[in-house]
Amino acid sequence: QVDCVVDLFISLFAMRGVAVVASFVATVVLQGCGSGKSPSPSPSPSPSPSPSPSPTPAPGHCSDALLGSGCAEGTCKADSTCDCVPGKRSNGHGGCMAEGSAVNLEFHVYRVSSKEYTDIGNDNAASARGILHYLHTEVVQAGCQPPSNTRPKGVDRVVRYKITMHNTQQVYNTRQSQFGQFVAFSNGKCMDADCDGNVWTPYGYVVGCQSQRDTAYGVDNMWMSLPGSCPSKEFSGKTNFCKFEQPGGECSSPTGARSCTWTAEKDGEIMIDELEGITNYQAFCLAGNVEYDAGADKGTGCSFWDGVANKSAAEARVDAFEKLFESKFPSTTLAVPICDWDPVTPLEAIVA
């Protein structure tokens, strides 16, 4: 290549002069010489991909801000107006606000049971999403227990209740919340530290709530506490004197008085087998099947619970659950209220 450059340099200088030589030198430096190939053209810049269009929100979809204010999912309009959940009212310019005082609320709660269950006083109950999350993480993965091939404690059904609640004005004045502090019950006894001093004495026997929003089951994954009479003792130790001294909050028509904050009415039950599509649970277990294996994140012989963290699968389970109840016990749909006392609590704190 050096000889090539020199020969051409001499020839060009003799014929054309300095300007042509300078131009040639620049070309040689940039492109090389004697390769026998035409210089490769500079690559054309790739066209920028067109941005993907943002997914179109479902009709009625509410933003996180509107949901947080109290809008019921599926009811939001383009001007940010919406239907407010129980315990909230429209703020007049998009979104919801606190009612201004403790008010009467009606909503459904659910409990798992091994038999017909008629009393939920001094117990905890959940929203539809809350009970499905509980079934998913605490019940079905421990199913097929020998020797009887049953679920833990013989659980085989979910019972629904219609709750009418009117908590005290004292609890509303604390945080402008309709719900009070959640407490965990075990065998009829309040297990929190100093339930009387921290809850019953300052606020009355109020219905409490906790939310678990960090799961696939969404923002309406809630648990409630329902204080009955003598909440300081287990069921076997509830004497008449204790019931008189600690009347609890259950009454026939809630008024917001300290000992009259809630009432419950049974509103149907479904069998877990029916929800999952299992016809005979004992035969299912004897065949080596499992409803849900947490390690594999799926079942064997049952796909209903596959994908504990899959939001689409969780929504499908919620839809199947609600449709089964509605098909067996048609009733007015009750909106899930916002847990406005303590927004987020892990499940372990409830079921421990």
C-alpha positions in Angstrom: 0.0 0.0 0.0 2.9 2.4 0.7 4.3 2.1 -2.9 0.8 2.6 -4.2 0.4 5.8 -2.4 3.8 7.2 -3.3 3.4 6.4 -7.1 0.0 8.1 -7.2 1.2 11.0 -5.2 4.0 11.7 -7.7 1.7 11.3 -10.7 -0.9 13.6 -9.4 1.6 16.3 -8.3 3.0 16.4 -11.8 -0.4 16.7 -13.5 -2.7 18.5 -11.2 -0.8 20.4 -8.5 -1.0 20.8 -4.8 -4.8 21.1 -4.3 -5.5 17.7 -6.0 -2.8 16.0 -4.0 -4.2 17.3 -0.7 -7.6 16.0 -1.6 -6.2 12.7 -2.5 -4.2 12.3 0.7 -7.4 13.0 2.7 -9.2 10.2 0.8 -6.4 7.8 1.3 -6.2 8.4 5.1 -10.0 7.9 5.5 -10.6 5.0 3.1 -7.4 3.1 2.5 -5.8 2.1 -0.8 -5.4 -0.9 -3.0 -8.0 -3.1 -1.3 -9.6 -3.9 -4.6 -12.9 -3.1 -3.0 -15.1 -0.1 -3.2 -15.3 1.6 0.2 -18.3 0.4 2.2 -21.0 2.9 2.4 -21.9 4.3 5.8 -24.8 2.3 7.3 -28.2 4.1 7.0 -29.6 4.8 10.5 -32.4 2.4 11.4 -35.8 4.0 11.6 -37.0 4.6 15.2 -39.7 2.2 16.1 -43.1 3.7 16.5 -44.1 3.9 20.2 -46.6 1.3 21.2 -50.0 2.8 22.0 -50.9 2.8 25.6 -53.5 0.2 26.5 -57.0 1.6 26.6 -58.4 1.5 30.1 -61.5 -0.6 30.6 -64.7 1.3 30.8 -65.2 2.7 34.2 -61.6 2.1 35.3 -60.5 4.3 38.2 -57.0 5.6 38.7 -55.1 4.8 42.0 -55.8 8.3 43.2 -59.6 8.0 42.6 -59.6 4.6 44.2 -57.8 6.0 47.2 -60.3 8.7 47.6 -63.1 6.2 47.8 -64.3 5.6 44.2 -65.8 2.2 43.5 -63.8 0.4 40.7 -65.6 0.3 37.4 -67.7 3.4 38.1 -65.3 6.2 37.1 -66.1 8.6 34.3 -64.0 10.8 32.1 -64.7 13.8 34.3 -63.4 11.9 37.3 -66.8 11.6 38.9 -67.7 8.1 40.2 -69.9 6.1 42.6 -68.4 6.2 46.0 -68.0 3.1 48.2 -69.9 2.8 51.5 -68.7 5.4 54.0 -67.7 7.9 51.4 -69.6 10.6 49.5 -68.8 12.7 46.4 -66.6 15.7 46.9 -68.4 17.5 44.1 -65.5 17.8 41.6 -64.2 14.3 41.0 -63.5 11.7 43.6 -64.9 11.0 47.1 -64.5 12.3 50.6 -65.3 11.3 54.1 -69.0 11.3 55.1 -68.4 13.8 58.0 -69.7 11.4 60.7 -70.1 7.7 61.5 -72.9 6.3 59.3 -74.7 3.0 58.6 -72.9 0.7 56.2 -74.0 -2.6 54.7 -71.5 -5.1 53.1 -70.8 -8.8 52.7 -68.2 -10.8 54.7 -67.1 -14.4 54.3 -65.8 -17.2 56.6 -64.5 -20.6 55.9 -66.2 -23.4 57.9 -66.4 -27.1 58.4 -70.1 -27.1 59.1 -73.1 -24.7 59.0 -71.8 -21.6 60.8 -74.3 -19.3 62.3 -72.4 -17.0 64.7 -69.5 -14.9 63.8 -69.3 -12.8 67.0 -65.8 -12.6 68.5 -64.3 -13.7 65.2 -62.6 -12.4 62.1 -64.2 -12.3 58.6 -63.0 -11.2 55.2 -64.1 -9.7 51.9 -64.5 -12.1 48.9 -60.9 -11.3 47.8 -59.6 -11.7 51.4 -61.2 -15.1 51.9 -59.9 -16.4 48.5 -56.4 -15.2 49.4 -56.7 -17.0 52.8 -58.0 -20.2 51.1 -55.1 -20.0 48.6 -52.3 -19.5 51.1 -53.6 -21.2 54.3 -56.0 -23.9 53.4 -55.8 -25.7 50.0 -52.1 -26.1 50.0 -52.4 -28.1 53.2 -55.3 -30.2 52.0 -55.7 -34.0 51.7 -54.6 -34.5 55.4 -54.5 -38.1 56.4 -56.1 -40.3 57.5 -59.4 -38.8 56.6 -58.2 -36.9 53.5 -59.7 -33.6 54.5 -58.6 -30.0 54.5 -57.2 -28.4 57.8 -59.9 -28.5 60.5 -62.3 -30.2 58.1 -62.9 -27.0 56.2 -65.2 -27.6 53.3 -67.3 -24.5 52.7 -67.4 -20.7 52.6 -70.3 -18.9 54.4 -71.4 -15.4 53.4 -73.0 -12.8 55.8 -74.6 -9.5 55.3 -73.2 -7.1 57.8 -74.9 -3.9 58.9 -72.4 -1.7 60.7 -72.7 1.7 62.5 -69.5 2.4 64.5 -69.2 5.0 67.2 -68.6 8.7 66.6 -65.6 8.4 68.9 -63.8 6.1 66.4 -64.8 8.5 63.5 -63.4 11.5 65.3 -60.0 9.9 65.7 -59.2 9.5 61.9 -62.4 10.4 60.1 -62.8 6.6 59.5 -65.9 4.5 59.5 -63.9 1.4 60.7 -62.0 1.0 63.9 -58.7 -0.8 64.8 -58.6 -4.4 63.8 -58.0 -7.0 66.4 -57.3 -10.7 65.9 -59.6 -13.3 67.5 -58.7 -16.9 68.4 -61.3 -19.3 69.7 -63.5 -16.3 70.6 -60.8 -14.3 72.5 -59.2 -11.0 71.5 -55.5 -11.8 71.1 -54.1 -8.3 70.8 -52.3 -6.7 73.7 -54.8 -4.9 76.1 -57.8 -5.0 73.8 -59.9 -3.3 76.4 -57.5 -0.4 77.1 -56.5 0.2 73.5 -59.9 -0.4 71.7 -63.0 -1.1 73.7 -62.7 1.6 76.4 -61.7 4.5 74.1 -63.9 3.7 71.1 -66.6 1.1 72.2 -67.0 -2.4 70.7 -66.3 -1.3 67.1 -65.9 -3.3 63.9 -62.2 -3.1 62.9 -60.5 -3.6 59.5 -57.2 -4.4 57.9 -56.2 -4.5 54.2 -53.6 -6.6 52.3 -52.9 -4.7 49.1 -49.6 -6.4 48.2 -51.2 -9.5 46.7 -52.7 -10.5 43.4 -56.2 -10.3 44.9 -56.2 -6.5 44.7 -57.2 -3.5 46.9 -60.4 -5.0 48.2 -58.5 -7.8 50.0 -59.8 -7.0 53.5 -60.3 -8.6 57.0 -62.7 -7.3 59.6 -63.0 -8.0 63.4 -66.4 -8.4 64.9 -66.5 -8.1 68.7 -69.2 -10.0 70.5 -70.0 -10.3 74.2 -67.1 -11.2 76.6 -64.4 -10.8 74.0 -61.7 -11.2 76.7 -62.4 -14.9 77.1 -62.4 -18.0 74.9 -65.8 -19.5 74.0 -65.6 -22.0 76.8 -64.9 -19.3 79.4 -67.6 -16.8 78.6 -69.7 -16.6 81.8 -73.0 -14.7 82.1 -71.3 -12.2 84.3 -68.5 -11.6 81.7 -71.1 -11.1 79.0 -72.9 -8.6 81.2 -69.7 -6.7 82.0 -68.4 -6.8 78.4 -71.6 -6.7 76.2 -69.7 -6.4 72.9 -71.0 -4.6 69.8 -73.5 -7.1 68.3 -77.2 -6.0 68.4 -80.3 -6.3 66.3 -80.3 -2.7 64.9 -76.9 -0.9 65.1 -77.2 2.7 66.3 -73.5 3.7 66.9 -73.8 3.3 70.6 -70.7 1.8 72.3 -72.4 -1.6 72.6 -74.5 -1.6 69.4 -72.3 -1.3 66.4 -73.1 -4.3 64.1 -75.4 -7.1 63.2 -75.0 -10.1 60.9 -77.4 -12.0 58.7 -76.4 -15.3 57.0 -76.7 -14.9 53.2 -75.7 -18.2 51.7 -72.8 -20.7 51.5 -70.9 -22.6 48.8 -68.9 -25.8 49.0 -65.2 -25.4 48.1 -65.3 -28.6 46.0 -68.0 -27.0 43.8 -65.9 -23.9 43.3 -62.9 -25.9 42.2 -64.8 -28.5 40.1 -64.0 -31.5 42.4 -66.9 -34.0 42.6 -65.5 -36.2 45.4 -62.7 -34.8 47.6 -61.7 -38.1 49.3 -61.4 -39.8 45.9 -59.5 -36.8 44.6 -56.9 -37.2 47.4 -56.7 -41.0 47.2 -55.8 -40.6 43.5 -52.7 -38.6 44.5 -54.0 -35.2 43.5 -53.4 -31.9 45.3 -55.4 -28.7 45.1 -52.3 -26.5 45.2 -48.6 -27.1 45.7 -46.9 -23.8 46.7 -43.5 -25.0 45.5 -44.7 -25.8 42.0 -47.3 -22.9 42.1 -49.9 -25.2 40.7 -52.1 -28.2 41.5 -52.2 -31.8 40.4 -55.6 -32.8 39.1 -56.9 -29.3 39.8 -55.9 -26.0 38.1 -58.2 -23.6 39.9 -55.4 -22.3 42.2 -52.5 -22.2 39.7 -50.5 -19.0 39.9 -50.8 -17.4 43.3 -49.2 -14.2 42.1 -50.9 -14.1 38.7 -53.3 -11.2 38.8 -55.3 -12.4 35.8 -55.7 -15.8 37.3 -56.7 -14.2 40.7 -59.3 -12.1 38.9 -60.7 -15.2 37.2 -61.0 -16.9 40.7 -62.8 -13.9 42.2 -65.2 -13.8 39.2 -65.9 -17.5 39.6 -66.5 -17.2 43.3 -68.9 -14.2 43.0 -70.8 -15.8 40.1 -71.2 -19.1 42.0 -72.7 -17.2 45.0 -74.9 -15.2 42.8 -76.2 -18.2 40.9 -77.1 -20.0 44.1 -78.3 -17.0 46.2 -79.3 -14.1 44.0 -79.2 -10.9 46.0 -78.3 -7.2 45.7 -74.6 -6.7 45.1 -73.1 -4.9 48.1 -70.0 -2.7 47.4 -66.9 -3.4 49.4 -66.1 -0.5 51.8 -62.7 1.0 52.1 -60.6 0.0 55.0 -60.0 3.5 56.2 -58.3 2.7 59.6 -55.2 0.8 58.8 -54.6 0.4 55.0 -52.0 -2.4 54.7 -51.3 -5.4 56.9 -49.7 -8.8 56.0 -51.8 -11.9 56.2 -49.5 -13.4 58.9 -50.5 -10.8 61.4 -54.2 -11.9 61.0 -53.9 -15.7 61.0 -51.0 -16.2 63.5 
